[in-house]
Amino acid sequence: MVDCHSANFFRKLSFCELMSDLVAETGVLDVAPGYMFYVKPSSDDVCTVRKCQIGTTCGQNSNCQVTYCAHALNVDNGVVYGNMSDIGAQRVIECLPNYKLVLGYNITTCTDSGVWGNTSAILCEMVCPLPERSLDGGFVASSNIVTVTGVQTFSGNDLFDALDIDILDSSTVVYQCDSNRKMVGTNTVTCNSRLWASYPSCIFTFGSTCSNDQDCSEPGLVCSSGKCQCNGKQIYTYGGHQCVDRCPGGLAGSFHTVTDVTVYTTNYDSSFEWVFSSCQNNCLSNSNCKGFLHTAGICYLYWSYAVDVTIGWGVGHYHRRDCK
């Protein structure tokens, strides 16, 4: 009965009488022995009309008052220590192994409103260690670092000078080899689950300094006069990183300077040319010119592939034309 305000229960007869009037408020009620009378309380009496919600108790003014934080405190990838939930109580948060608190504080307090403070701002994330600062014969060119606030881009080794930066998964670092070395592997290394992928290696290539043949990692190279050179009369292709008998793609418009080597060919022309650039242009203007030598005002243009060059009677460098 929706409009019931009072009830009279005849216990001996097991009979219940529902009344629409609030009888208890009209005066003194005579209840005969063996009978029970109930009065529905006023709707303003909040505590007795309905049960107070979890975390609250009925106060002196008959209102539900917050006394503790009722809801469980959970942090992803973290453990919460403490068992007190009263207003003002504190809990300590500790991230799981291999995780780090990258946002928020490790202590939270039960507030007057009955909720744990700033729990949405607590973040335990898996953090990557710093990547390799350099490679043997290589260096960091750039890096894209994923952080809590977004992606930060660094040039060179600037990443290692940054303070208080947490490196998250999917961060990448780009490596580059020194000019006289060749990269084996991918130049971009990515961090996943706290582990950086395999780093590339930078092997010795043509023209790099060496002390023995084992220092020259590329096939066909030998250590000659302290530098990695092609063996015999082969020529080096910078595009293919290999020693070949002939340039497979033709001659390029650039040269590689070779010092302290020996010329095995006599297939050349010579002319007086005091300016170095003029000698170089003379070679570039002839599609058959494989290299040139400029020394003591004389320009030598070589028409055959000469890898080993000897200058027994003057000082100069042999400029070998590159392969495309």
Secondary structure as UniProt FT lines:
FT   TURN            2..3
FT   STRAND          6..10
FT   TURN            11..14
FT   STRAND          15..19
FT   HELIX           23..25
FT   TURN            33..34
FT   STRAND          35..39
FT   TURN            43..44
FT   HELIX           46..49
FT   TURN            54..55
FT   STRAND          56..58
FT   TURN            60..61
FT   STRAND          64..66
FT   TURN            76..77
FT   STRAND          78..81
FT   TURN            87..88
FT   STRAND          90..95
FT   TURN            97..98
FT   STRAND          99..103
FT   STRAND          107..110
FT   TURN            112..113
FT   TURN            117..118
FT   HELIX           119..121
FT   STRAND          123..128
FT   STRAND          134..135
FT   TURN            136..137
FT   STRAND          138..147
FT   TURN            148..149
FT   STRAND          150..155
FT   TURN            156..157
FT   HELIX           158..161
FT   STRAND          167..168
FT   TURN            169..170
FT   STRAND          172..177
FT   TURN            179..180
FT   STRAND          181..184
FT   STRAND          188..192
FT   TURN            193..194
FT   STRAND          195..196
FT   STRAND          201..204
FT   TURN            206..207
FT   HELIX           213..215
FT   TURN            219..220
FT   STRAND          221..224
FT   TURN            225..226
FT   STRAND          227..230
FT   TURN            232..233
FT   STRAND          235..237
FT   TURN            238..241
FT   STRAND          242..244
FT   TURN            248..249
FT   STRAND          251..258
FT   STRAND          268..272
FT   HELIX           276..284
FT   TURN            287..288
FT   STRAND          291..295
FT   TURN            296..297
FT   STRAND          298..302
FT   STRAND          318..323
//
